[in-house]
Amino acid sequence: MKNRLWLVFIALLLVALPLSAACAPTPAPAPAPAPAPAPTPALVIEPMVLGSASVGGSFYAYGDALAKVLSETLNTSVENSPSGGSVANTRLLHNDEIDLGLLQSRFAGMARRSTGMFEEEEPYTDLRIIASIFTFTNVTYVLKESGITKFTDLKGKKIGLGPDPEVFDESARPSFEAHGFDYENDIEKIYASKDDIYRLFGDGSIDAVSEDLGGLQADPALLQIASTRDVLILGYDKELMEKAGVPVAMIPKGSVVGAESDTWAFKMGAVVLATTNRMSDDVVYLITKALHENLERIAQLTPEAKEGIANPTILSRDLQIVYHPGAARYWEEVGLWGL
């Protein structure tokens, strides 16, 4: 009897267990995972135009190298556009005809202050610097076979300058006037593209060339002549230059073609990559980053960039001209701001 009751109990238990499980409340489903955030769209950089200068000069060579690197790095198209040089690029930027421009810092300063050749215009308050890319010094070259050995021997001679009188007179005039020349009457000034200037120089049609050295590098067209002919830098007289208030810089012997001794040159300041306040902070930040991180690549294409590699502090030097906020942010991040 006890065994039968025990068996009945077990049977009832086996029946009750599934029923109790069936009656138990169903557990709530686990919450669905939160959707992943949408990816931030990549910044699309529109094609840009970079104003440089005439073919054969350091501006054009640097502009060509920079345009290639920016196009590759930023996945866009940057066109290197030949122009009249610094003054033309300053006006083209202000008039929104180019996006980037290479120009001497002194012309940017004149434009912002409405002085010099910009004195009849309203201040260019929209100009912004991205980077100071190399220093600029002016010297005068002759062919060694000409027999000209002193700068003062150039009275009455034909001097090759460049395409834009506004720019290239500003490079040549101070040194000639410091040495007692009447700039308008004592020399014959030749204005043409850099390529044409050096073609005339090479065939003896002009006697000397006023040459602006970018980063202590001669223009490509001059180097081509120097590969087959001996050229000579005519040093400026330091005492006369300083007396006239013209700043000078020493070019060490052998540091550039034609420097057969330590030579005094006209110190013109810096060449900058500039834009305007109309370009966005993010785009300028990426341009600045691409320039800085690819200096070695740019230097392989044009030697002027070597100066920024050897002395990175020149890239963000204080030129008393406003830097673009996007550029300032990058230079600060890499520790080159305010040095």
Secondary structure, DSSP 8 states (H G I E B T S, - for coil): -HHHHHHHHHHHHHHHHHHHHHHS-----------------------EEEE--STTSHHHHHHHHHHHHHHHHHTS-EEEE--S-HHHHHHHHHTTS-SEEEEEHHHHHHHHHT-GGGTTS---TTEEEEEEEEEEEEEEEEEGGG---SGGGGTT-EEE--S-HHHHHHHHHHHHHHTT--TTTSSEEE---HHHHHHHHHTTSSSEEEEEEETTB--HHHHHHHTTS-EEEE---HHHHHHTT--EEEE-TTSSTT--S-EEEEEEEEEEEEEETTS-HHHHHHHHHHHHHTHHHHHHH-GGGHHHHH-GGGGG---SS-B-HHHHHHHHHTT-TT-
